[in-house]
Amino acid sequence: MSTQKTSGKHFLHPRYWLTWFGLGFLWLLVQLPWSVQMWLGKQFGLLMFYLLPKRREICCINLELAFPERTAAERAQLNREHFISLGRGLLETALSWWGDDDKLAQQTDIEGLENLQAAMQQGGVVLLSAHFTSLELGGRLIAQRIPLHVIYRPHQNPLIEWRVARLRSKRYGKAISRDNIRDMLRSLQQGHVVWYAQDQNFGHKNAVFAPFFGIEAATNTATSRLSKLGKAQVVPFFTLRTATGYQLRFLPALENFPSEAILDDTTRINNLIEQQVREFPAQYLWTHRRFKDDPSGGNRYILYSKENQCKSHKIP
């Protein structure tokens, strides 16, 4: 890597000016009171709700699959609430980068931290999370209390990736690309806590079809393999937004995990995540194509776009 790239001087090129402006704007918003940030996040979310019909349709299909017992009007309202949560999540991502430690600590309620501490006494820990809209901020809030190795997905924008990498180096003990299994195992074998989320659909590779909200969903099996090869316990962890701040929820370490049946392990994890989502449904990432693949090889979203009313559903 060149000195220019290391120093970031090449990011002064005009093609990055708009990104710099966006980052500066987010930094300014983080200086505002939290209640104002959440109000602005709501406005951003509503703007996305009206301007992103494709994502609104994906959310609609997901909610129809996950909550068939709800009325169409109830699901439409939940769709809208989800986009509000997404908008707030954007501000929370900025908070995870530039938020004040003391202010964040005052807004954080911790439930079950003793579960993580007990697991840490035994060696490495997979801190198993899920894609709620406050996910990014959750890592920052944990790292205030324990050394944390985080799994991340490199950003497509090189300037944002460069800036975030610098922030990660300050906040976390280590940042590991999601494709670097060797480094994940090394961290676990050395007794570290590795923060990881497996609940997205990345196709059939290293995945099994396990029920999630009663739907056979392609689900990554990496948690079982990491736990087994890294000799690590698995502690489920969720970051949830409340009316006044955030709740960090640590569940007890999974007993008899991994088992000999990887499908049973994956189903167990999906059930745990589903329980949390049912409690905070608007905060889960419903704009992701979680149910895209079905066991026959079809694409559920193509099927549902033809058969249901999500493409043209009335906006509440």
C-alpha positions, 0 to 999 in steps of 0.5 A: 500500500502506498504512503498516499493511500495510507495517509488518505491524501488521495481521498481529497480528489473531487470525486470524494467531495460528496462523500466528505459532505455526507460524513460531515453532515452526519457528524454534525447531527451526532452533536445534537441531543439524542431525542432530536437525532431520533426525530430526524431519523424518523423523518429520514426513514419516512423519506426512504419509505416513500422514495424506495418502492422496491425496498418497501415491496421487499419489506411488505413480502417479508412481513406477509411471510413472517406475520400471516396472522396480521391483517394487511393494514397491520402489516402496512403500518409495521412496514412504515414503522420499520422504515422509521427504525431504519432511518434512526439506525442511520443516525445510530451508525453515526453515533457508533462512530462519533458518539460521546462515551459518557452520554452513550453509557448513560442511555444504556441498560444492560441485561444478562451481562453475567451470562457473557462474563461466565462464558468468558471464564471458559475461553473464547466466546462467539457473541451471536447477534442479529441484524436489528437496525441498531446493530452497528451501535451495539458493537460500540456499546459493548466495546465500552465494557469489554475487549471485542473482536468484530466481524465486518463487511467491507464497505463498497465506498473506499473513503467510508471504508478508510474512515471506518477502519480508522475508527474500528482501530480505536474502538475494538481490539480487532476487526476481522473481514467476514470472509477471514475464517482463519482469523476468527478461529485464531481470536476464539482460540486465544480466548477473545470475544468475537461479535458475529451475526449469521442471519442474512441470506448469502445463498446456498454455500455453507447454508442449510434450510432451517425454519424462520417464522415458519418459512424454510430459509437458507441460513448460514451454519458458520456459528456451529463451525466456529464454536466447534473449531474455536472451542468457544461458547456461544452467547446470544446478544441483541441491541434493542432501541427503547424510548430513552436509549438502548438495551443490551440483552445477553442471553445464557450461553447455549448448552450442548452446542454445537450438537451432532446435527447442524440443522438442529443447531441452526434451527435453534439459533433461528428460533432464538432470533425469532423470539427477539424479533417478535418482541421488537418487530419494527427493529429487525432488518426486513428490507433484506431478502431473507427469504429469497431462496426456497428449497426447490431453487426458486426465488420467493420474491419473484413469485410473491411479486406476481401473486400478492399486492405488495407491489401496489399496496396502499401506502398508509 
